[in-house]
Amino acid sequence: MSTKTRKLTYSLAINEAFHQVMSLDESVILIGQGVKSPWYVGNTAQKLIEKFGEQRVIDTPVSENSMTGAAVGAALAGMRAVVVHPRMDFMFYAFDPIINEAANWFYMSGGKASVPVVFWGVINRGGEQAAQHSQALHAMFSHAPGLKVVMPATPYDAKGLMVAAIKDDNPVVFIDDRWLYNTEGDVPEELYSVPIGKGAIRKEGKDVSLIASSFMVGESLKAASELEKHGIDAEVLDLRTVKPLDVDMILESVAKTGRAVIVDSGWKTCGLAAEISAIIAENDIRILKSPIRRITLPDIPAPAARSMEGKYYVKHPDIVDAVAKLMGAQG
Amino acid sequence: MTYSKGQLVDFYTKMVRIRLCEESFVEPILSREIRCPVHLCTGQEAVAAGVCSALENDDYIFGNHRSHGHYLAKGGQMRELVAEVFCRETGCSRGRGGSMHLIDPSVGMMGSAPIVAGTIALAVGAALAAKIRNDGRVAVSFFGDGATGEGVLCESLNFAALKKLPIVFVCENNLYSTHLPIDEIRVSRKIYELGIPFGELSHRIDGNDVVEVHRAARKAVDLCRNGKGPVFLECLTYRMHGHVGPDDNIQGAHADIRPAKEIEKWRKKDPIKKLERYILKNKVASRKELAEIHVEAEKEVLDAYSFARNSSFPREEELSLYVHKN
């Protein structure tokens, strides 16, 4: 198999996934606010209307509950629907169709009807946008049985996981981060999937496992380079899927390094980092050489003022500090 | 449109099957043989029978918590309905859904759910799929007067109108939103007017007159198939039992909260009796023929009960089946 690869941005990798899947499968539709406008969705939807028409690429009124429900209903009626929420904060309006309906439907119908739908939510924060334009809600979706939740960190995974999400017969929440849209990476030209539920080791190391997803993978890699200068060899794990988690990858890495630092773009309480901590502790707490550390947002709404945003969001120096303290405490 | 004997007898049969099946649940509910919440549609049979008789097998319907009638009228098997209410493995949802989650995609019964207004947008989506594929299918959303309090209804009416979707919104206005009379939840009783600001053809009809319901549904479905949807139908009707179970069983009182006079008034408007009077008066069928329909329906109910009672509950070991499709 010849695989031609070239550099592509994260957002164009998503765009390419749509072009390729929609060409192959007429049942795939994209619905949501702003698919006509780069102001909403960047260039992730460029040229889709021109190529596939307004029947299959549907810009909508501001009606998240009904539009998300319509995507679920279309999926029940034989389509593969992707519904986009350019700011995932607005997905709270759609929790009923996402959780009550889509997540439960296959179970409560005794396996009679599945819902091949992708709920695509964009984390869109920074820039003094304040509390309702900044939230990362992956932990809330991960809590509900029946949903899968993916959070690609690289352009390669953005394309491959969008393809996998669309092809999956179950509801998948695809969460990306606007801060990643301009990052470049190697992306094969051909159509491919990244398996849902499989993480990736982005850097091998022996002293500490940095467990991250989405934008936090890049920050963790930066932190790992910094830590190298201090003689600390960090392993960086990219979860790629946050539900179901690649538990084997996490446990094997922590068994090797003996230290777990979980870096998450969500809040602390009942969050993804808490879940991973529990998985590690439940497995065998004796493999740990030091306590687990969670580096997350504080349990505080996102502020507007730039003077506070800097402290609020996790950046690589926070990771370096936490790891250095953890290792220091170990002597 | 004049109705043939075959059509009228078919309406009658559909309603009698629903009625006898619904009434059969009363005793097992009271004796606690049936545990899951059951919302009986006795009194509202004409809406299900009239609307579903205007649909083809592959048209879509979505229901709510009170959907036994919709399921049966669309072609769902009574055996699988009763088994589901008994939460058995042989039920239409394999005992995972219970009375409030009925489904049979093979006859276009796409599912029912008790989150009030929760399936309205799903029906819109099914209509959207039909429109994209241009396959001529129509979707029907059944919901109650209580659902008019949910914002998703307005969102759905707007989008369906905007995209001219082939969907019929069928509001079964039974005048009560669980315990609250309609005047305590709405300023206006005229629910059909909700469709008007969105430019939808909107009508109020007598939901206890199966012929009137069918006539209106037929017209609505034809319009939808010709790209002239959506249509909003408000069907005025009344449930002869409480919101859930045989009566409004408030703290074990087994008493209805509604005025006795009001219940009596609606008892006289019983949709089955109404059609029966019409059939006999116009000599469409004889008393004997109608009695035979009851006998057959009673046999079907008994058969469904024996099927359900002889079926196993889902096995504990299979608790985690159907979380995801593999």
Interface residues (C-beta under 8 A of the other chain):
Chain A: I29 Q55 R56 I58 T60 P61 S63 N65 S66 M67 T68 G69 A70 A71 V72 G73 A74 A75 L76 A77 G78 M79 A81 D96 P97 N100 E101 W105 F106 Y107 M108 S109 G110 G111 K112 A113 S114 P145 G146 K148 D169 N170
Chain B: Y60 F62 G91 C92 S93 R94 G95 R96 G97 H101 I103 D104 P105 M110 G111 A113 I115 G118 T119 I120 A121 L122 A123 V124 G125 A126 A127 L128 A129 A130 K131 I132 R133 A139 G151 V152 E155 S156 N158 F159 L162 K163 L321 Y322 V323 H324 K325
